[in-house]
Amino acid sequence: MSYPADYMKSKTFLTTTLVLVTLTLAFMISPWKLTLATSCLRPKYSEIVIKADGSIEPSTAPILCDGGTYMLKANIENLR
């Protein structure tokens, strides 16, 4: 089946436009927007407590314990 030249040109134009729009949108979604979106999924803490026995409350807090050393796994600023 043979298509008219105008149809093929319009199909090529639409395909090219679709690819360019897709690439533009992909670059417009910057990493900070993705971080902002995923930060909504993080649990919120009113406070994080390291008890005298070394346990951490809440247990889901972003803190690693290695012996007597505690390290933050994430930024805990603005966790409320």
N, C-alpha and C positions, 0 to 999 in steps of 0.2 A: 504494500500500500504506500503510495507516495503522498507526502504532505506538501501543501503550498509553501513557498519560501517565506512568506510573511508569517505563517504559523510557526515555522521552525525558529525564526528570528525572535518572535514573541516568547516562545518557550525557552529559548536560551537566555533571553533577557530576564524572565521571571526566575529562572534557576539561579542566575548570577546574583540577582537582587536578594533572593532568599538566603544564599550563602553569605553575602555581605552583611545582611541584617543579623543573621545568626552569630557571625564572628564579632560584630560590633557589640551585641548584647553580652556575649561571653566575656569580652574585655571590660565592659561596663560593670560587671559584677566583680568588684574588687575584693581582695582578701578581707579588708576591714568590714565590709558588709556581711560577708559570710561569718566572720567572728561575731559580729553584732547579732546575727540571727541565731547562732548556736549558743550565745551567752544567755539567751532567754531560756534555754533548756537546762542550764546549770542549776543545781539546787541552791537555795538561799539559806544563809545561816545568820541568826541574830548574834551569836557568839560562838567562838571556838575555844574550848577549854582543854588544856593539858593537865590532867590530874596528877596528884602526888605519886600515884602508882605507875605513871607513865602512859596511861590510856588516854585516848583522845575522844572528846565528845564534840560533835556527833562523830560517829565512826566513819561517816562518809566525807568528812572534811578533807580538803586537798593537802594533806600533810603526810610525809613519809617519816618513819621513825627507824633509825639505824643505830641500835644501841641507845646511847644517851643523846644522840644528835637528831634533831628534827629539821626537816627541810620542806619548804613549801613547793607543791607541785603546780600551783596556779597562783595568779594574782588574787589575793583575798581582799583587795580594796573594793569597796562598794558591793560587798556580798549581801547586804541587807535588802 
